[in-house]
């Protein structure tokens, strides 16, 4: 039993079962034993690999996307470039490198990173040390938002806690984390049904309520609607809402029991993009997408950027570039190009943003 599992068991004995959202929050963000608070989980030696670690083309295209949005905003003299959950800093590093192609945009932006992990903050400092960006770190999203802003969140919403409800013959009952007869963590259901969830569904259906993710999108939508700018969310999940249990745990690039290693395995859920888009609309912003990651990156010019890099690469480098680019846009229900979706919330005065139509990126130079 992990140190966090022992602490959770004692907490349950004292206060009763935990909601799924509280269980997730403690597993990921516990100040001493939380998954993200004590380690660097990225890359081949970690538990999972994200798109920026797969190919530099991903971050470069997002950087040019941000520059194009800045131009559509009228090229303000000052704008915040904000990243939520910046990982190792790889995405921001690649975005800033691409931003150098448009000097006025690079001069206008200030970099702000929202990161709770001290371990990852140190990785980000190392990655961005030579960028000249002088980034500022924030514990909360609201601290990073001021004035016109472009916000990027890659694989951020999937790590936000949510609650789960199971349809029983008596109605929807909340799924909880308690203890079994041997004192081990186990799932159970609340004693009384929740009358606030009248949705009809077959018995056994699981309903997920992503309140934290919806509030993040709404917060950013309210800000860009009032101050100008856009927020870009890239994550995995369905374009349409539905029922199902999407809570999963990952360790060493393999799925494990979500209750087996609390604090030592990554916990994530699939993002309900239809609900996220509605959160943005309800907060007063325009919603662009969702579209698949494949369609988004191809519309931004992935193929052209790959070809340009390959012309200056060795055969081995070109092969690596090709493999990375292909992985980003592969199709199939579990492949990144199709499983991952892209959604933007933006100031309603902006035109349809690049990547969501055939809009071309800005001229470089």
C-alpha positions, -999 to +999 in steps of 0.1 A: +000+000+000+014+034-010+020+061+015-010+080+001-032+049+001-025+046+038-034+082+044-066+080+023-076+049+042-073+067+075-092+097+061-120+074+050-121+058+085-125+091+101-147+110+077-164+084+055-161+076+017-146+101-007-162+115-038-144+105-070-134+142-075-118+144-041-100+111-046-086+124-079-076+157-064-057+140-036-040+115-058-027+141-082-022+172-060-016+160-024+012+183-011+035+155-001+024+123-019+005+137-050+015+123-083+023+156-099+040+171-068+069+147-066+080+136-100+085+143-137+061+118-153+068+126-190+087+108-217+099+073-223+113+070-187+080+083-172+044+071-174+032+088-206+043+109-236+025+140-248+024+156-283+051+182-277+075+154-267+067+135-298+075+162-324+087+197-324+063+204-352+034+203-328+046+232-307+058+252-336+024+251-353+007+261-320+031+290-318+022+301-353-015+296-345-010+320-315+007+346-338-021+344-363-047+350-335-027+380-323-028+394-359-065+388-360-068+408-327-052+438-344-017+430-332-019+446-297+014+460-284+011+438-253-004+403-249-001+375-224+008+340-237-005+317-210+000+279-208-019+257-184+000+227-171+032+233-191+048+199-184+085+200-190+082+234-209+087+217-242+055+231-258+063+267-247+099+263-259+088+253-294+061+280-295+086+307-286+110+294-312+083+297-339+073+331-326+107+345-335+095+342-371+072+372-364+094+396-344+066+420-335+045+392-320+075+380-300+082+415-287+046+419-277+041+388-256+049+380-220+049+344-209+028+331-180+028+295-168+002+280-145+018+251-127+013+235-092+042+211-093+076+223-079+093+195-097+079+205-131+084+242-124+121+234-122+120+215-155+103+244-171+128+269-158+156+248-173+138+244-207+131+281-210+163+295-196+177+304-230+145+316-245+148+352-232+111+350-223+115+356-185+083+336-177+062+341-146+047+312-127+012+312-111-006+288-088-040+296-102-055+304-136-071+337-125-036+350-115-023+346-150-052+364-168-049+401-173-057+421-204-056+405-239-044+369-237-039+338-257-042+307-235-030+272-245-039+240-226-026+207-240-036+176-220-048+198-190-085+193-188-082+155-187-064+157-153-091+178-136-112+160-110-148+150-118-177+132-101-194+101-112-229+088-108-243+053-115-279+047-127-296+022-103-333+012-103-338+038-076-321+066-096-287+081-099-264+073-070-229+089-065-199+067-070-176+069-039-143+056-028-144+037+005-128+006+021-136-031+017-137-056+045-099-059+044-093-022+046-084-017+010-097+011-012-129+001-031-157+017-051-192+019-037-223+040-041-241+066-020-270+054+001-295+078-014-302+086-051-295+122-063-328+137-074-310+166-092-301+142-120-333+134-139-316+121-171-331+088-183-305+061-189-303+023-187-294+007-153-257+006-148-250+037-169-222+060-156-227+098-158-196+120-153-199+156-141-167+175-150-175+206-130-138+216-126-130+214-163-162+233-172-153+261-148-118+264-163-132+268-198-158+292-185-132+313-167-111+316-198-141+323-220-153+351-197-118+366-198-113+366-236-149+377-242-142+408-220-105+415-226-098+399-261-080+368-271-086+331-273-081+299-254-070+267-271-078+233-255-062+201-269-071+168-252-086+134-257-122+126-255-155+125-275-169+154-296-204+145-283-216+139-248-226+105-236-225+080-207-195+059-196-168+055-171-136+071-185-115+073-153-082+056-160-048+052-144-015+050-162+019+038-150+050+031-171+029+036-203+004+009-192-031+010-177-034+000-141-062-002-115-073+033-106-073+024-069-042+003-068-014+029-066-028+063-055-002+090-058+021+067-079+000+065-111-014+092-133-052+096-132-071+110-161-106+112-177-118+118-212-129+153-219-165+160-229-159+185-256-195+192-263-200+202-227-167+223-228-179+242-259-213+249-241-194+262-211-175+286-233-207+298-251-226+302-218-197+324-206-201+348-235-173+336-259-175+321-293-167+284-296-146+271-325-147+233-330-142+207-317-122+193-346-099+163-345-062+169-339-054+155-373-076+180-391-064+208-370-027+202-375-030+195-412-050+227-416-022+246-398+004+232-423+019+201-406+029+185-439+046+216-451+065+222-419+076+186-418+089+188-454+108+220-447+125+204-416+133+173-435+151+192-463+177+203-436+178+169-418+200+139-420+183+107-432+180+094-396+166+128-385+141+128-414+129+094-405+124+104-369+106+136-380+083+115-402+075+091-374+066+118-350+045+137-374+026+106-385+019+097-348+003+131-343-022+126-371-028+088-371-064+078-374-082+051-354-103+052-323-073+051-300-048+070-322-038+106-314-051+121-346-086+109-340-089+105-303-076+139-295-098+169-302-092+207-304-115+234-291-111+271-290-131+297-271-125+333-283-136+369-284-168+370-305-153+398-326-126+375-340-130+357-373-131+319-375-097+309-361-069+290-380-071+253-378-109+253-377-112+261-414-087+265-443-074+298-429-037+303-438-011+311-412+005+346-413+034+354-436+067+349-418+094+375-416 
